[in-house]
Amino acid sequence: MSRNNLTQRGLVGMALVLFLGSGFAASASYWVQQNDYVAIVNGERVPSLVYEQRLVETQQMLRQAQMPAELSEQMALNQTIERTLLLQEARRRGINPSSQDIDAEWASTLIQSYGGNQEKMTMDMRRAHYTSSDFRQELGSRFSLRQLQEQLAEKEKLTDKELETYYQQHRQEFQQPERIEASHILLKASKPEDLKKARTRADEILKELKAGSDFASLARKYSQDETTASNGGKLQAFAKGEMVAPFEAAAWNLKPGELAEAPVQTTYGWHLIKRGKTLPAGVKPLAEARKDFEPYLLSQHKDRLLRQWLEKQRKQAKVLIHPKYATKPPAAEKSSSPKQTASP
């Protein structure tokens, strides 16, 4: 297979990882761009340093995936060309990251890839012969590529039929045990002196509840659980083994609609608990299950649209590959697209 063919479909997902946010892509001076290039893409010379860096990244990825190393050159060349096409389209659409956008990319990369270790990140930059300015340029490219992918996908949303089909094909994955609903009012306390005060306050609120006050209203007024207070103290439905033991035992021992007779102590403090309805074991309904799989499907959908766009643009693009990087396809195999080479 010739090196200027499209990346094999089974490897496109790996290529997208490199497009949208991994590794370092080398920069190059004006002289290098004019005299040492890997290809000319729609009139734009792509420095060979960019290809060489992609090659290193691809080799590493193939090793991790335990895939044949001989695929690395073809993949790296295609990634270099296709990433150039994407960046050209981003520029055409006026996608231009601001300094603040690049700052955010820098901070995100530092945390997600290096756990906040600036020294380790700086060492990687030096190994890749990167200055801070070079790397900021690369981060700007990553930002542009993600923005472009969002734009390519924004007019073609996931349909209800696609969600329903996935749900029906994976129903076995959405089995769940019996669960219950419950609401609580939390009075936080950890120190012994605070526990006593919190218990006294919990007893006072409990008297109001037993006198007929609305649980949700008192939860919004008194609960110190920031995640549930505004919702009247209502917790997400839970199965056995998903809550701290004292809370779980108390909640499961109540009948639906019943209020616990006394405050319950946990490591968080004192809880006033009201049992909600019981949800039987079975398959999650689609409305609930989609929260688990819709982000994954959306990501796959965006990648698919990006691949389709790339395939179309790759066929239409004017790509001249430097003879140094062009090879002849094996005699028994035909190239899927015309091979073009450029004179140095």
C-alpha positions in Angstrom: 0.0 0.0 0.0 1.4 3.4 -0.9 2.3 5.8 1.9 0.0 8.5 0.7 -3.2 6.4 0.9 -5.8 7.3 3.5 -5.2 5.8 6.9 -6.8 2.4 7.3 -10.3 2.6 8.8 -9.3 0.5 11.7 -6.6 3.0 12.6 -8.5 6.2 12.2 -9.5 6.4 15.8 -5.9 6.3 16.8 -5.1 9.0 14.3 -7.9 11.2 15.8 -6.2 10.9 19.2 -3.1 12.4 17.7 -5.0 15.1 15.9 -6.9 16.3 18.9 -4.5 16.3 21.8 -1.5 14.1 22.2 2.2 14.6 22.1 4.3 17.4 20.6 4.3 18.4 17.0 7.6 20.0 16.0 7.7 23.6 14.7 10.0 24.8 12.0 11.6 27.9 10.7 10.8 29.6 7.4 13.9 28.2 5.8 13.0 24.6 6.8 9.5 25.0 5.5 10.7 26.1 2.1 13.5 23.6 1.7 12.9 20.5 3.9 9.2 19.5 3.7 7.3 16.3 3.7 4.4 17.4 1.4 2.7 20.3 -0.2 -1.0 20.3 0.9 -3.2 22.7 -1.1 -0.1 24.9 -1.8 1.1 24.8 1.9 4.5 23.2 2.5 4.4 21.0 5.6 7.9 20.8 7.3 9.4 17.3 7.5 10.0 17.9 11.2 6.2 17.7 11.7 6.1 14.3 10.1 9.1 13.1 12.0 7.4 14.0 15.3 4.2 12.3 14.2 6.2 9.3 13.3 7.6 9.0 16.9 4.2 9.4 18.4 2.7 6.8 16.0 5.4 4.3 16.8 4.8 4.7 20.5 1.0 4.2 20.0 1.4 1.1 17.8 3.7 -0.5 20.4 1.2 0.2 23.1 -1.6 -1.2 20.9 0.6 -4.2 20.0 0.1 -3.5 16.3 2.6 -3.9 13.4 5.4 -1.3 13.5 5.6 -1.2 9.7 2.3 0.7 9.7 3.9 3.7 11.5 5.3 5.5 8.4 2.0 5.3 6.5 0.0 6.4 9.5 2.3 9.3 10.3 2.3 10.6 6.8 -1.5 10.4 6.6 -1.9 12.1 10.0 0.5 14.9 9.0 -1.4 15.5 5.7 -4.9 15.2 7.2 -4.1 17.3 10.3 -2.9 20.0 7.8 -6.2 19.8 6.0 -8.1 20.2 9.3 -6.1 23.2 10.3 -6.5 24.8 6.9 -10.3 24.4 7.3 -10.2 25.8 10.8 -8.4 28.9 9.5 -10.9 29.2 6.6 -13.8 29.2 9.2 -12.1 31.9 11.2 -11.3 29.6 14.2 -8.6 31.5 15.9 -7.8 30.7 19.6 -7.2 33.7 21.9 -4.3 33.9 24.3 -6.8 33.1 27.1 -7.8 29.9 25.2 -4.2 28.8 24.9 -3.6 29.6 28.6 -6.6 27.3 29.4 -5.2 24.6 27.1 -1.8 24.9 28.9 -3.4 24.5 32.3 -5.5 21.6 31.2 -2.5 19.8 29.7 -0.4 20.4 32.8 -3.1 18.8 35.0 -4.4 16.0 32.8 -1.1 14.8 31.4 1.4 15.7 34.1 -0.7 15.8 37.3 0.3 19.4 37.8 4.1 18.6 37.6 5.5 21.6 35.7 9.0 20.2 35.8 8.0 17.0 34.1 6.1 18.9 31.4 9.1 21.1 30.9 11.4 18.1 30.5 9.1 16.6 27.8 9.2 19.9 26.0 13.0 20.0 26.0 13.2 16.5 24.8 11.0 17.5 21.9 13.1 20.6 21.2 10.2 22.8 22.2 10.3 26.4 23.4 7.3 27.7 25.3 6.3 29.7 22.3 6.4 26.6 20.1 4.3 24.6 22.5 1.7 27.4 22.8 1.4 27.3 19.0 0.7 23.5 19.2 -1.9 24.0 21.9 -3.6 26.6 19.8 -3.8 24.0 17.0 -5.3 21.5 19.3 -7.9 24.0 20.4 -8.7 24.9 16.7 -9.1 21.2 15.8 -11.6 20.5 18.6 -13.6 23.6 17.7 -13.7 22.5 14.1 -14.9 19.0 15.1 -17.7 20.6 17.1 -18.7 22.7 14.1 -18.7 19.8 11.8 -21.0 17.9 14.2 -23.3 20.6 15.3 -25.8 20.3 12.5 -26.0 16.5 12.7 -27.2 15.5 16.2 -27.8 12.0 17.6 -31.4 11.0 16.8 -33.8 9.4 19.2 -33.8 6.3 16.9 -30.0 5.9 17.4 -30.3 6.2 21.1 -33.2 3.7 21.2 -31.2 1.2 18.9 -28.2 1.3 21.1 -30.3 0.9 24.2 -32.1 -2.2 22.9 -28.8 -3.7 21.7 -27.2 -3.3 25.1 -30.1 -3.8 27.5 -28.2 -6.4 29.5 -25.7 -3.7 30.4 -28.4 -1.6 32.2 -29.6 -4.2 34.7 -29.8 -2.8 38.2 -30.7 -4.2 41.6 -33.6 -3.1 43.8 -33.1 0.5 45.0 -34.9 2.9 47.2 -35.4 6.6 47.2 -34.7 8.7 50.4 -34.4 12.3 51.5 -32.3 13.6 54.3 -31.4 16.7 56.3 -27.7 16.8 57.3 -26.3 18.6 60.2 -22.5 18.4 59.7 -20.2 17.6 62.6 -16.9 15.8 63.0 -15.4 16.9 66.3 -16.9 15.6 69.6 -18.0 19.1 70.7 -19.7 19.7 67.3 -21.5 16.4 67.4 -23.3 17.3 70.6 -24.5 20.7 69.2 -25.5 19.1 65.9 -27.5 16.4 67.6 -29.4 19.0 69.7 -30.2 20.9 66.5 -31.3 17.7 64.8 -33.6 16.9 67.6 -35.2 20.3 67.4 -35.8 19.9 63.6 -37.1 16.4 64.2 -39.8 17.8 66.5 -40.9 20.2 63.8 -41.2 17.3 61.3 -43.2 15.2 63.7 -45.5 18.2 64.3 -46.3 18.1 60.6 -43.8 20.4 59.0 -42.9 19.7 55.3 -39.6 17.7 55.1 -38.5 19.2 51.8 -39.0 22.8 53.1 -37.0 22.1 56.2 -34.3 20.4 54.2 -33.9 23.5 52.0 -33.8 25.7 55.1 -31.6 23.6 57.4 -29.7 20.9 55.6 -25.9 21.4 55.2 -25.6 18.9 52.3 -24.9 21.4 49.5 -25.7 18.9 46.8 -29.2 18.0 47.9 -30.5 20.9 50.1 -31.9 22.9 47.2 -33.7 19.8 46.0 -35.5 19.3 49.3 -32.9 16.8 50.5 -33.7 14.2 47.9 -30.9 11.8 47.2 -30.4 9.7 44.1 -31.9 6.2 44.3 -29.5 3.8 45.8 -29.0 0.0 46.2 -27.7 -1.8 49.2 -23.9 -1.3 49.6 -23.9 2.2 48.1 -24.3 4.3 51.2 -22.4 4.4 54.5 -23.5 1.6 56.7 -25.5 3.5 59.5 -27.4 5.6 56.9 -28.1 2.6 54.7 -29.4 0.4 57.6 -31.7 3.2 58.8 -33.1 4.0 55.4 -33.7 0.4 54.3 -35.5 -0.4 57.6 -38.1 2.3 57.0 -41.3 1.9 55.1 -42.0 4.1 52.0 -43.0 7.5 53.3 -41.8 6.8 56.8 -39.7 9.2 58.9 -36.8 7.9 61.0 -37.7 8.1 64.7 -34.3 9.5 65.7 -31.3 11.2 64.0 -28.7 8.9 62.5 -25.0 9.5 63.0 -22.4 8.9 60.3 -19.0 10.2 59.6 -20.6 13.3 58.0 -22.7 14.2 61.1 -26.3 13.7 62.0 -29.0 12.8 59.4 -32.8 13.1 59.6 -34.1 10.5 57.1 -37.3 10.0 55.2 -37.8 7.0 53.1 -39.1 7.3 49.5 -40.5 4.7 47.2 -38.9 1.4 46.3 -37.6 0.8 42.8 -37.7 -2.9 41.8 -34.7 -4.7 40.2 -34.7 -4.7 36.4 -33.5 -2.8 33.4 -33.0 0.9 33.6 -35.6 2.8 31.5 -34.1 4.5 28.5 -34.6 8.0 30.0 -32.3 7.0 32.8 -29.9 4.7 30.9 -29.1 7.3 28.2 -27.2 9.3 30.8 -24.7 6.4 31.0 -24.2 5.9 27.2 -25.1 9.1 25.4 -21.7 10.8 26.0 -20.0 7.8 24.5 -22.3 7.7 21.5 -21.9 11.4 21.0 -18.1 11.1 21.0 -18.3 8.3 18.4 -20.7 10.3 16.4 -18.4 13.3 16.3 -15.4 11.1 15.3 -17.4 9.4 12.5 -18.4 12.8 11.1 -14.8 14.0 11.3 -13.6 10.8 9.5 -16.2 11.3 6.7 -15.2 14.9 6.3 -11.5 13.9 6.1 -12.1 11.2 3.5 -14.0 13.6 1.3 -11.4 16.4 1.7 -8.5 14.0 1.2 -9.8 13.0 -2.2 -10.3 16.6 -3.3 -7.1 18.0 -1.9 -4.1 18.8 -4.0 -1.3 16.9 -2.2 2.2 16.6 -3.5 4.4 14.3 -1.5 8.2 14.9 -1.4 10.0 12.1 -3.3 11.9 11.3 -0.2 8.7 10.2 1.5 6.9 8.6 -1.4 7.1 4.9 -2.0 5.8 2.6 -4.7 2.8 0.4 -3.7 3.3 -3.4 -3.9 2.7 -4.9 -7.3 -0.2 -7.0 -6.1 -2.0 -4.1 -4.5 -3.5 -1.0 -6.1 -3.5 2.4 -4.5 -6.9 3.7 -3.5 -5.9 7.2 -4.6 -3.5 8.6 -7.2 0.0 9.1 -5.9 1.5 12.5 -6.5 5.1 13.5 -5.8 6.8 16.9 -5.8 10.2 17.7 -7.0 12.4 19.1 -4.3 
